[in-house]
Amino acid sequence: MSGWIFFAETATKAVSGFRNIKEQNGVNISITGMLIVFVVLSLISVLLTALPHVVAKLDEIFPPVQHHTPLEARASSNNEEETALAAIGFVLHTQVAQTRD
């Protein structure tokens, strides 16, 4: 029974300041956390630095596909899209005008 009383007495004592940090291993925990963050950020930095070289090597292995479309075909497809959009706009405009009347 006296063990429980001792535990209750020590639990009620308020420890503050640097003593609390020392008793709870706060310095060790904070240093460990900072080292983990430093190592992970360093790895990310190394990976981002190496990424252009890796992509260049992958381009040698898997060359990008080049689509050669004639200029006239590109212009006509844009013209067709613009014509279709204009027709859709006209229909929407007439529908809105009819519902207002």
C-alpha contacts under 8 A as a table, 3 or more apart, distances in Angstrom:
res1	aa1	res2	aa2	distance
1	M	4	W	5.48
1	M	5	I	6.71
2	S	5	I	5.05
2	S	6	F	6.17
3	G	6	F	5.15
3	G	7	F	6.20
4	W	7	F	5.01
4	W	8	A	6.12
5	I	8	A	5.05
5	I	9	E	6.13
6	F	9	E	5.10
6	F	10	T	6.23
7	F	10	T	5.27
7	F	11	A	6.05
8	A	11	A	5.08
8	A	12	T	6.35
9	E	12	T	5.44
9	E	13	K	6.74
10	T	13	K	5.39
11	A	14	A	7.83
15	V	19	R	6.86
15	V	20	N	5.57
16	S	19	R	6.24
16	S	20	N	5.14
16	S	21	I	7.98
17	G	20	N	5.64
17	G	21	I	6.79
18	F	21	I	4.97
18	F	22	K	6.08
19	R	22	K	5.05
19	R	23	E	6.08
20	N	23	E	5.14
20	N	24	Q	6.08
21	I	24	Q	5.37
21	I	25	N	6.08
21	I	26	G	4.75
21	I	27	V	6.80
22	K	25	N	5.26
22	K	26	G	6.15
22	K	27	V	7.02
23	E	26	G	7.66
25	N	28	N	5.44
25	N	29	I	6.28
26	G	29	I	5.10
26	G	30	S	6.04
27	V	30	S	5.20
27	V	31	I	6.10
28	N	31	I	5.22
28	N	32	T	6.08
29	I	32	T	5.14
29	I	33	G	6.16
30	S	33	G	5.05
30	S	34	M	6.13
31	I	34	M	5.11
31	I	35	L	6.14
32	T	35	L	5.14
32	T	36	I	6.22
33	G	36	I	5.14
33	G	37	V	6.27
34	M	37	V	5.17
34	M	38	F	6.05
35	L	38	F	5.01
35	L	39	V	6.07
36	I	39	V	5.26
36	I	40	V	6.20
37	V	40	V	5.24
37	V	41	L	6.07
38	F	41	L	5.25
38	F	42	S	6.03
39	V	42	S	5.07
39	V	43	L	6.19
40	V	43	L	5.09
40	V	44	I	6.25
41	L	44	I	5.05
41	L	45	S	6.13
42	S	45	S	5.03
42	S	46	V	6.20
43	L	46	V	5.09
43	L	47	L	6.12
44	I	47	L	5.10
44	I	48	L	6.12
45	S	48	L	5.19
45	S	49	T	6.13
46	V	49	T	5.07
46	V	50	A	6.15
47	L	50	A	5.12
47	L	51	L	5.98
48	L	51	L	5.14
48	L	52	P	7.81
49	T	52	P	6.99
50	A	53	H	5.46
50	A	54	V	6.32
51	L	54	V	5.07
51	L	55	V	6.13
52	P	55	V	5.11
52	P	56	A	6.12
53	H	56	A	5.08
53	H	57	K	6.31
54	V	57	K	5.16
54	V	58	L	6.19
55	V	58	L	4.93
55	V	59	D	6.11
56	A	59	D	5.06
56	A	60	E	6.56
57	K	60	E	5.20
57	K	61	I	6.56
58	L	61	I	5.01
58	L	62	F	5.77
58	L	63	P	7.69
59	D	62	F	5.01
59	D	63	P	4.82
59	D	64	P	6.69
60	E	63	P	5.72
69	T	73	A	6.67
69	T	74	R	7.00
70	P	73	A	5.38
70	P	74	R	6.64
71	L	74	R	5.20
71	L	75	A	6.24
72	E	75	A	5.09
72	E	76	S	6.09
73	A	76	S	5.19
73	A	77	S	6.16
74	R	77	S	5.27
74	R	78	N	6.32
75	A	78	N	5.19
75	A	79	N	6.14
76	S	79	N	4.88
76	S	80	E	6.07
77	S	80	E	5.07
77	S	81	E	6.20
78	N	81	E	5.09
78	N	82	E	6.17
79	N	82	E	5.13
79	N	83	T	6.16
80	E	83	T	5.07
80	E	84	A	6.17
81	E	84	A	5.13
81	E	85	L	6.14
82	E	85	L	5.08
82	E	86	A	6.08
83	T	86	A	5.10
83	T	87	A	6.25
84	A	87	A	5.13
84	A	88	I	6.25
85	L	88	I	5.08
85	L	89	G	6.09
86	A	89	G	5.03
86	A	90	F	6.13
87	A	90	F	5.07
87	A	91	V	6.25
88	I	91	V	5.21
88	I	92	L	6.19
89	G	92	L	5.17
89	G	93	H	6.06
90	F	93	H	5.06
90	F	94	T	6.22
91	V	94	T	5.24
91	V	95	Q	6.13
92	L	95	Q	5.10
92	L	96	V	6.18
93	H	96	V	5.26
93	H	97	A	6.17
94	T	97	A	5.00
94	T	98	Q	6.10
95	Q	98	Q	5.17
95	Q	99	T	6.29
96	V	99	T	5.23
96	V	100	R	6.35
97	A	100	R	5.32
97	A	101	D	6.63
98	Q	101	D	5.38
